[in-house]
Amino acid sequence: MDRKEFLKGIGLMGIAATGAGIFSCSTDNDATTSTSSGDASVTPTSSDCAVTNSETAGPFPTNDPEDLERVDITGDRTGVALAINLVIRDVTNSCAELENAVVDIWHCDASGNYSEYGGSGMQSTNYQNYHFLRGRQISDADGLVKFQSIFPGWYTGRSTHIHVHIYNTTGTSLLVTQIAFPEGEDSAVVVVNAASDYGYTKGMSDYTYNANDNVFSDGVGNELATLSGSVSDGYTLDHIINVKA
């Protein structure tokens, strides 16, 4: 069985094992992890070994993630390049890197819109027939998955974020979480949202910061990513996610 067929099998087993509710819609109102950047591994600098906060999947989960095995999830979207490096660790094994974790990610485009949805009050722009900025990978022996994307935009009521859903090899859900972005005067969030030439036209007016975000307002200690790079060269996001496998 090749890798693609294995992934599709995981998707089918996951639906059977966890129920269709994993992919059902829900509302979006329901200490920093440090990493190195840009190489083939993400090395934790903290001895913290607790399960990463669980969060809502939001109203826009991927409909058929088993069909979206890919590293480059950009699709037809334009924006500032973003390399995403995630390391999955198992708290039941002293936070050792977890191999063969199935990792789905999704996020909005530069304008704050999601693929696979739209045409309604929640998102007026209709992208129901698109699948951009969504993807699935299986973690390697270092617990690492890597995606190529663009820097997410934002929409009313939410700070900049990325959604993540992690399963084990039998398709059982291990964790649904979200990745928060560092904020501040010279942060990548501020710099990117001023990059109108790259399609980020909202700026920071009416932006919802992490502290006021209904998902992150209780703190982002183990959900905050590390970012490095620039608008012209692109950014690299490094993050560690701990699950109970």
SULRALIN-V28205 format. One record per residue. RES is the residue in one letter. BURIAL is b if it has 9 or more other C-alpha atoms within 8 Angstrom, else e. Layout:
<<RES & BURIAL> <RES & BURIAL>>
This chain:
<<M & e> <D & e> <R & e> <K & e> <E & e> <F & b> <L & b> <K & b> <G & b> <I & b> <G & b> <L & b> <M & b> <G & b> <I & b> <A & e> <A & b> <T & b> <G & e> <A & e> <G & e> <I & e> <F & e> <S & e> <C & b> <S & b> <T & e> <D & b> <N & e> <D & b> <A & e> <T & b> <T & b> <S & b> <T & b> <S & b> <S & b> <G & e> <D & e> <A & e> <S & b> <V & b> <T & e> <P & b> <T & e> <S & e> <S & e> <D & e> <C & e> <A & e> <V & b> <T & b> <N & e> <S & e> <E & b> <T & b> <A & b> <G & b> <P & b> <F & b> <P & b> <T & b> <N & e> <D & e> <P & b> <E & b> <D & e> <L & b> <E & b> <R & b> <V & b> <D & b> <I & b> <T & b> <G & e> <D & e> <R & b> <T & b> <G & b> <V & b> <A & b> <L & b> <A & b> <I & b> <N & b> <L & b> <V & b> <I & b> <R & b> <D & b> <V & b> <T & e> <N & e> <S & e> <C & b> <A & e> <E & b> <L & b> <E & b> <N & b> <A & b> <V & b> <V & b> <D & b> <I & b> <W & b> <H & b> <C & b> <D & b> <A & b> <S & b> <G & b> <N & b> <Y & b> <S & b> <E & b> <Y & b> <G & b> <G & b> <S & e> <G & e> <M & e> <Q & b> <S & e> <T & e> <N & b> <Y & b> <Q & b> <N & e> <Y & e> <H & e> <F & b> <L & b> <R & b> <G & b> <R & b> <Q & b> <I & b> <S & b> <D & b> <A & b> <D & b> <G & b> <L & b> <V & b> <K & b> <F & b> <Q & b> <S & b> <I & b> <F & b> <P & b> <G & b> <W & b> <Y & b> <T & e> <G & e> <R & b> <S & b> <T & b> <H & b> <I & b> <H & b> <V & b> <H & b> <I & b> <Y & b> <N & b> <T & b> <T & b> <G & b> <T & b> <S & b> <L & b> <L & b> <V & b> <T & b> <Q & b> <I & b> <A & b> <F & b> <P & b> <E & b> <G & e> <E & e> <D & e> <S & b> <A & b> <V & b> <V & b> <V & b> <V & b> <N & b> <A & b> <A & b> <S & e> <D & e> <Y & e> <G & b> <Y & b> <T & b> <K & e> <G & e> <M & e> <S & e> <D & e> <Y & b> <T & b> <Y & b> <N & b> <A & e> <N & e> <D & b> <N & b> <V & b> <F & b> <S & b> <D & e> <G & e> <V & b> <G & e> <N & b> <E & b> <L & b> <A & b> <T & b> <L & b> <S & e> <G & e> <S & e> <V & b> <S & e> <D & e> <G & b> <Y & b> <T & b> <L & b> <D & b> <H & b> <I & b> <I & b> <N & b> <V & b> <K & e> <A & e>>
